[in-house]
Amino acid sequence: MKRFALAALMLVFVSCNNHKGLKYLEAYVGQLPSASGIWKSEPLHTQLKELTGDQYDQFVKYMDAASPLVKDTLLYTYAPIVHDSTKGFAYILIDTKTNNIQAAMETNMAIQKYQSPKEAFTVPAAIQQKLDSALR
């Protein structure tokens, strides 16, 4: 009976962990994403890859120079894009309450935004200022 109860408890724990949201990312606030490994952490990795599709690797490459993760009303980080003749800005916004993500790569070549199919994000003022100056 004890083995059955322990097995059932372990199954519940594994099930809860497999359905965890993005709140765990709050532990990474103040850390550089490139050093902390958040791009490979789950479930962010899977959700971001599903969201950006074949642009996932490019997004992560651009975000290699991202600033430390910040917590405001959302979690966010951003990176300037200076690669060959491409200039611009990449960022990610994460709502840990709704598990909603918005990722974007805005360059002189194109604007690519990817968002979870929920309500729209309000871009934090700090990111909007960076976008405005990066795309001039």
Buried (B, 14 or more C-beta within 10 A) or exposed (E): EEEEEEEEEEEEEEEEEEEEBBEBBEEBEEBBBBEBEBBEBEBBBEBBBEBBEEBBEBBBBBBEBBBEBBBEEBBBBBBBBEEEEEBBBBBBBBBBEEBBBBBBBBBEEEEBEBBBEEEEBEBBEBBEEBBEEBEE
